[in-house]
Amino acid sequence: MAISSLGVGSGLDLNQIVGDLVNAQRAPREERLNEREERIEAEISAYGSLSSSMDGIGSALSNLADFEPEQSASLSNEDVASVVITGDAPNGDFNMDVQQLAEAQTVASDSGLFDSTDEEVGAGTFSISVGDGEAVSLDVEEGDTLNDLRNAINDADAGVRASIVNDGNGPRLTMTSESTGEQNTINVEVDGDADLDRLANLGDPETVTVEAQDALVTIDGMEITSASNTLEDTIEGMAIDLEGVGQTSVSVSEDQDELRNGLESFVEAYNTMVSETNELTAYDAEEDEAAVLTGDSTVRSARSRMSNALTERSQVEGINNQTLAELGITTQRDGTLSFDTQRFDEVMDREGFEDVSAMVRDIAGGMEETLQGITGPEGLIQTRQDGLQNEQDRVDRQRERLDDRIERLEDRLVRQFSSMDTSVAQMQQTGDFLQQRLGGGGGMGGGMI
């Protein structure tokens, strides 16, 4: 290590000389280490990009390997009904004619019976039942108002919803059944004083404002009656919600779009990988400049394995088309894939959705295994990245050893030049002394002669 007094004796800038000598030893070695480190970091980053593009393929393949055919229903008139597939529904078309929707009964107290919602309704027992259900009894006490009775009904879970409606002649107590269908009529029994007895006719025909009725539907000529507007068991594997009166056709089929979209996603992910590897291995002949992974055997091997996997045949029996190419997915001259969806639809129509789905699952599963050999913990990319990390570790150790050698060199040079500087200083002092002595001695000699 240089010291501030170095060079005092000789008058030379020995610190600069030591620094130059040390740098002459350090610079070329350090430059080589830096170049190796930059290359390693660039390759690690490049393999990270390659791995990401392979992960995109893996995600698409996983969706295809796990693909399960799903059915969907389409309606010509969605104002009439909606359909939800709940199981294995039969494929095909059927016509539906909704003559009437199921309705919940509503009853209302007589008009003009009450002057305000705070009017007392009397005292006694107020019992409610819906259809064949058990009656729910409410104790109405002295001082209870129309508001209180409404709230008590709603809190009793009696199968009805109570409201108060003012028709211009005063408030009226209304009750609407929570269940649709003509069997779910509202029945009221009152056992109380004369004031409460005013509500005893609730449920009688004259108090009905909305009739309870069943839904009436014709499906392909068959008449169906339902207390609910949801038909859950009418057609196996589907639930039909009736929305309005009218006619509609219903078409049930497998959702071919989902499988087609899954294959398109795979093609897009594969082409992204091809584009990524082309960029990482490019060579500019005019500039004589190579990309970071130009000529890399790992990239070539990964591309080759994926390309070969594209041609694998499905092991599913009973289907004529066994490869992706026969489904319309073919390799172009530049290595990218194209997807002929028209050919795919033709194969789908000919072979059937179930068989094509099974074939795609089988091929995708095989390609997942191939991809695992590329991106897995023991795969090509990870093995190469581990090798690069080991190389980086060696560079780090070499850099540490270089620092140690340079430090020892600098210490040795400082000692050597310090010793030289001291010797020069001593020689200078001796010269100065002799010069002084010789200069004085000349005077004495002249006197003696």
VENSUL-V207070 format. One record per residue. N is the residue number from 0. RES is the residue in one small letter. SS is DSSP state (H for helix, E for strand, - for the rest). PSI is psi as a letter, one per 40 degrees, with the letter a starting at -180 (999 if undefined). D_CENTER is the distance of its C-alpha to the mean C-alpha in Angstrom with 2 decimals. Layout:
# VENSUL-V207070
n | res | ss | psi | d_center
N | RES | SS | PSI | D_CENTER
N | RES | SS | PSI | D_CENTER
This chain:
# VENSUL-V207070
n | res | ss | psi | d_center
0 | m | - | h | 58.23
1 | a | - | i | 60.35
2 | i | - | i | 62.78
3 | s | - | d | 64.18
4 | s | - | e | 67.83
5 | l | - | h | 67.19
6 | g | - | e | 69.51
7 | v | - | d | 72.02
8 | g | - | d | 74.76
9 | s | - | d | 74.21
10 | g | - | e | 73.10
11 | l | - | i | 70.17
12 | d | - | g | 66.45
13 | l | H | d | 65.64
14 | n | H | d | 62.23
15 | q | H | d | 61.21
16 | i | H | d | 62.74
17 | v | H | d | 60.91
18 | g | H | d | 57.61
19 | d | H | d | 58.15
20 | l | H | d | 59.07
21 | v | H | d | 56.04
22 | n | H | d | 53.68
23 | a | H | d | 55.32
24 | q | H | d | 54.32
25 | r | H | d | 50.83
26 | a | H | d | 49.56
27 | p | H | d | 49.48
28 | r | H | d | 47.97
29 | e | H | d | 45.36
30 | e | H | d | 44.52
31 | r | H | d | 43.96
32 | l | H | d | 41.68
33 | n | H | d | 39.71
34 | e | H | d | 39.37
35 | r | H | d | 38.15
36 | e | H | d | 35.65
37 | e | H | d | 34.32
38 | r | H | d | 34.02
39 | i | H | d | 32.23
40 | e | H | d | 29.73
41 | a | H | d | 29.18
42 | e | H | d | 28.67
43 | i | H | d | 26.25
44 | s | H | d | 24.16
45 | a | H | d | 24.52
46 | y | H | d | 23.41
47 | g | H | d | 20.31
48 | s | H | d | 19.53
49 | l | H | d | 20.47
50 | s | H | d | 18.28
51 | s | H | d | 15.17
52 | s | H | d | 16.19
53 | m | H | d | 16.83
54 | d | H | d | 13.41
55 | g | H | d | 12.16
56 | i | H | d | 14.80
57 | g | H | d | 13.90
58 | s | H | d | 10.41
59 | a | H | d | 12.32
60 | l | H | d | 15.15
61 | s | H | d | 13.39
62 | n | H | d | 12.35
63 | l | H | d | 15.98
64 | a | H | d | 17.60
65 | d | - | e | 16.22
66 | f | - | h | 16.86
67 | e | - | h | 19.12
68 | p | - | h | 21.13
69 | e | - | i | 20.64
70 | q | E | i | 23.43
71 | s | E | i | 23.57
72 | a | E | h | 26.60
73 | s | E | i | 27.87
74 | l | E | i | 30.88
75 | s | - | d | 33.48
76 | n | - | g | 34.15
77 | e | - | e | 31.33
78 | d | - | e | 33.91
79 | v | - | d | 35.53
80 | a | E | i | 32.76
81 | s | E | i | 29.11
82 | v | E | h | 28.03
83 | v | E | h | 25.29
84 | i | E | h | 25.07
85 | t | - | e | 25.47
86 | g | - | a | 26.59
87 | d | - | g | 28.28
88 | a | - | i | 29.87
89 | p | - | h | 32.49
90 | n | - | i | 31.60
91 | g | E | a | 33.97
92 | d | E | i | 35.32
93 | f | E | i | 37.37
94 | n | E | i | 39.11
95 | m | E | h | 39.11
96 | d | E | h | 41.73
97 | v | E | h | 41.31
98 | q | E | d | 44.84
99 | q | E | i | 44.05
100 | l | - | i | 41.34
101 | a | - | h | 41.85
102 | e | E | i | 43.16
103 | a | - | h | 43.67
104 | q | - | i | 47.24
105 | t | E | h | 48.20
106 | v | E | i | 51.61
107 | a | E | i | 53.30
108 | s | - | i | 56.39
109 | d | - | i | 59.44
110 | s | - | h | 59.51
111 | g | - | e | 61.69
112 | l | - | d | 61.64
113 | f | - | i | 60.28
114 | d | - | d | 61.00
115 | s | - | i | 58.05
116 | t | - | e | 55.00
117 | d | - | e | 56.94
118 | e | - | h | 59.78
119 | e | E | i | 60.54
120 | v | - | e | 59.97
121 | g | - | a | 62.47
122 | a | - | i | 62.15
123 | g | E | a | 61.64
124 | t | E | h | 59.03
125 | f | E | h | 56.44
126 | s | E | h | 54.81
127 | i | E | h | 51.92
128 | s | E | i | 50.72
129 | v | E | h | 48.44
130 | g | - | b | 49.49
131 | d | - | e | 50.55
132 | g | - | i | 48.65
133 | e | - | i | 50.44
134 | a | - | i | 52.00
135 | v | E | h | 50.76
136 | s | E | h | 53.68
137 | l | E | h | 53.65
138 | d | E | h | 56.50
139 | v | E | h | 57.54
140 | e | - | i | 59.74
141 | e | - | h | 62.37
142 | g | - | e | 60.91
143 | d | - | h | 57.54
144 | t | E | i | 56.58
145 | l | H | d | 54.78
146 | n | H | d | 51.68
147 | d | H | d | 52.07
148 | l | H | d | 52.39
149 | r | H | d | 49.27
150 | n | H | d | 47.25
151 | a | H | d | 48.79
152 | i | H | d | 47.89
153 | n | H | d | 44.22
154 | d | H | e | 44.14
155 | a | - | e | 45.86
156 | d | - | f | 43.09
157 | a | - | e | 45.73
158 | g | - | e | 43.51
159 | v | E | i | 44.40
160 | r | E | h | 43.22
161 | a | E | i | 46.14
162 | s | E | i | 46.60
163 | i | E | h | 49.53
164 | v | E | h | 50.30
165 | n | E | h | 53.20
166 | d | - | e | 54.87
167 | g | - | e | 57.46
168 | n | - | e | 59.97
169 | g | - | i | 58.21
170 | p | E | i | 55.18
171 | r | E | h | 54.40
172 | l | E | h | 52.44
173 | t | E | i | 49.94
174 | m | E | h | 48.00
175 | t | E | h | 45.29
176 | s | E | i | 44.31
177 | e | - | e | 40.71
178 | s | - | h | 41.03
179 | t | - | i | 41.80
180 | g | - | i | 44.43
181 | e | - | e | 48.20
182 | q | - | e | 48.77
183 | n | - | f | 47.01
184 | t | - | i | 49.90
185 | i | E | h | 50.68
186 | n | E | h | 53.86
187 | v | E | h | 55.50
188 | e | E | h | 58.51
189 | v | E | h | 60.33
190 | d | E | g | 62.92
191 | g | E | a | 64.21
192 | d | - | a | 66.56
193 | a | - | d | 67.54
194 | d | - | d | 64.91
195 | l | H | d | 62.02
196 | d | H | e | 63.67
197 | r | H | d | 62.93
198 | l | H | e | 59.41
199 | a | - | d | 60.69
200 | n | - | e | 60.34
201 | l | - | h | 56.56
202 | g | - | e | 55.25
203 | d | - | i | 58.45
204 | p | H | d | 58.15
205 | e | H | e | 59.43
206 | t | H | e | 56.64
207 | v | E | h | 53.80
208 | t | E | d | 51.96
209 | v | E | h | 49.15
210 | e | - | i | 49.99
211 | a | - | h | 47.86
212 | q | E | i | 46.96
213 | d | - | i | 44.91
214 | a | E | h | 42.58
215 | l | E | h | 44.37
216 | v | E | i | 42.37
217 | t | E | h | 43.49
218 | i | E | h | 41.10
219 | d | - | f | 42.68
220 | g | - | e | 46.09
221 | m | E | h | 45.56
222 | e | E | h | 46.17
223 | i | E | h | 43.85
224 | t | E | h | 44.53
225 | s | E | h | 41.92
226 | a | - | e | 42.27
227 | s | - | i | 38.59
228 | n | - | e | 36.68
229 | t | E | h | 33.95
230 | l | E | h | 35.06
231 | e | - | d | 33.20
232 | d | - | e | 35.68
233 | t | - | d | 37.30
234 | i | - | h | 35.23
235 | e | - | h | 33.55
236 | g | - | e | 29.78
237 | m | E | i | 29.28
238 | a | E | h | 29.81
239 | i | E | h | 31.60
240 | d | E | h | 31.74
241 | l | E | h | 34.86
242 | e | - | d | 34.52
243 | g | - | i | 37.89
244 | v | - | h | 41.08
245 | g | E | a | 41.04
246 | q | E | i | 40.19
247 | t | E | i | 37.03
248 | s | E | i | 36.08
249 | v | E | h | 33.04
250 | s | E | h | 31.41
251 | v | E | h | 29.26
252 | s | E | i | 27.58
253 | e | E | i | 24.65
254 | d | - | g | 21.63
255 | q | H | d | 22.36
256 | d | H | d | 20.05
257 | e | H | d | 16.96
258 | l | H | d | 18.53
259 | r | H | d | 19.73
260 | n | H | d | 16.40
261 | g | H | d | 15.00
262 | l | H | d | 18.06
263 | e | H | d | 17.76
264 | s | H | d | 14.30
265 | f | H | d | 16.06
266 | v | H | d | 19.03
267 | e | H | d | 17.21
268 | a | H | d | 15.54
269 | y | H | d | 19.00
270 | n | H | d | 20.80
271 | t | H | d | 18.74
272 | m | H | d | 19.87
273 | v | H | d | 23.40
274 | s | H | d | 23.52
275 | e | H | d | 22.39
276 | t | H | d | 25.03
277 | n | H | d | 27.63
278 | e | H | d | 27.24
279 | l | H | d | 27.42
280 | t | - | e | 30.54
281 | a | - | i | 32.30
282 | y | E | h | 36.01
283 | d | E | h | 37.94
284 | a | - | d | 41.45
285 | e | - | d | 43.04
286 | e | - | e | 41.90
287 | d | - | f | 42.10
288 | e | E | h | 38.76
289 | a | E | i | 36.20
290 | a | - | i | 32.49
291 | v | - | d | 31.33
292 | l | - | f | 30.73
293 | t | - | h | 33.43
294 | g | - | e | 35.10
295 | d | - | h | 32.65
296 | s | H | d | 33.10
297 | t | H | d | 29.72
298 | v | H | d | 27.95
299 | r | H | d | 30.51
300 | s | H | d | 30.02
301 | a | H | d | 26.22
302 | r | H | d | 26.66
303 | s | H | d | 29.47
304 | r | H | d | 27.67
305 | m | H | d | 24.75
306 | s | H | d | 27.37
307 | n | H | d | 29.39
308 | a | H | d | 26.53
309 | l | - | d | 26.15
310 | t | - | e | 29.66
311 | e | - | i | 29.37
312 | r | - | i | 30.70
313 | s | - | i | 29.22
314 | q | - | e | 31.25
315 | v | - | h | 30.83
316 | e | - | i | 34.34
317 | g | - | e | 35.75
318 | i | - | h | 33.83
319 | n | - | d | 35.50
320 | n | - | h | 32.53
321 | q | - | e | 31.10
322 | t | - | i | 29.33
323 | l | - | d | 26.54
324 | a | H | d | 29.37
325 | e | H | e | 30.95
326 | l | H | e | 27.80
327 | g | - | e | 28.03
328 | i | E | h | 25.89
329 | t | E | i | 28.42
330 | t | E | h | 28.77
331 | q | - | i | 30.39
332 | r | - | d | 33.05
333 | d | - | e | 30.73
334 | g | - | e | 28.44
335 | t | - | i | 25.63
336 | l | E | i | 24.77
337 | s | E | i | 25.63
338 | f | E | h | 24.71
339 | d | - | g | 27.60
340 | t | H | d | 26.02
341 | q | H | d | 29.56
342 | r | H | d | 30.48
343 | f | H | d | 27.37
344 | d | H | d | 28.43
345 | e | H | d | 31.95
346 | v | H | d | 31.02
347 | m | H | d | 28.94
348 | d | H | d | 32.00
349 | r | H | d | 34.32
350 | e | H | d | 32.59
351 | g | - | i | 30.63
352 | f | H | d | 26.99
353 | e | H | d | 27.17
354 | d | H | d | 28.80
355 | v | H | d | 26.59
356 | s | H | d | 23.43
357 | a | H | d | 25.13
358 | m | H | d | 26.10
359 | v | H | d | 22.64
360 | r | H | d | 21.29
361 | d | H | d | 24.27
362 | i | H | d | 23.96
363 | a | H | d | 20.23
364 | g | H | d | 21.07
365 | g | H | d | 23.90
366 | m | H | d | 21.94
367 | e | H | d | 19.46
368 | e | H | d | 22.65
369 | t | H | d | 23.83
370 | l | H | d | 20.69
371 | q | H | d | 21.02
372 | g | H | e | 24.48
373 | i | H | d | 23.16
374 | t | H | e | 20.18
375 | g | - | i | 21.00
376 | p | - | d | 22.97
377 | e | - | e | 26.16
378 | g | - | i | 25.00
379 | l | H | d | 26.57
380 | i | H | d | 24.36
381 | q | H | d | 24.45
382 | t | H | d | 28.17
383 | r | H | d | 28.83
384 | q | H | d | 26.90
385 | d | H | d | 28.94
386 | g | H | d | 32.05
387 | l | H | d | 31.30
388 | q | H | d | 30.77
389 | n | H | d | 34.10
390 | e | H | d | 35.70
391 | q | H | d | 34.43
392 | d | H | d | 35.96
393 | r | H | d | 39.22
394 | v | H | d | 39.24
395 | d | H | d | 38.84
396 | r | H | d | 41.75
397 | q | H | d | 43.85
398 | r | H | d | 43.25
399 | e | H | d | 44.47
400 | r | H | d | 47.53
401 | l | H | d | 48.23
402 | d | H | d | 48.18
403 | d | H | d | 50.61
404 | r | H | d | 52.94
405 | i | H | d | 52.97
406 | e | H | d | 53.75
407 | r | H | d | 56.63
408 | l | H | d | 57.86
409 | e | H | d | 57.91
410 | d | H | d | 59.82
411 | r | H | d | 62.34
412 | l | H | d | 62.91
413 | v | H | d | 63.42
414 | r | H | d | 65.98
415 | q | H | d | 67.73
416 | f | H | d | 67.95
417 | s | H | d | 68.92
418 | s | H | d | 71.76
419 | m | H | d | 72.80
420 | d | H | d | 72.68
421 | t | H | d | 74.89
422 | s | H | d | 77.32
423 | v | H | d | 77.55
424 | a | H | d | 78.22
425 | q | H | d | 80.96
426 | m | H | d | 82.50
427 | q | H | d | 82.44
428 | q | H | d | 84.21
429 | t | H | d | 86.81
430 | g | H | d | 87.41
431 | d | H | d | 87.88
432 | f | H | d | 90.34
433 | l | H | d | 92.34
434 | q | H | d | 92.47
435 | q | H | d | 93.89
436 | r | H | d | 96.39
437 | l | H | d | 97.49
438 | g | H | d | 97.97
439 | g | H | d | 100.18
440 | g | H | d | 102.08
441 | g | H | d | 103.38
442 | g | H | d | 105.56
443 | m | H | d | 107.21
444 | g | H | d | 108.06
445 | g | H | d | 109.92
446 | g | H | d | 112.10
447 | m | H | d | 113.21
448 | i | - | 999 | 114.40
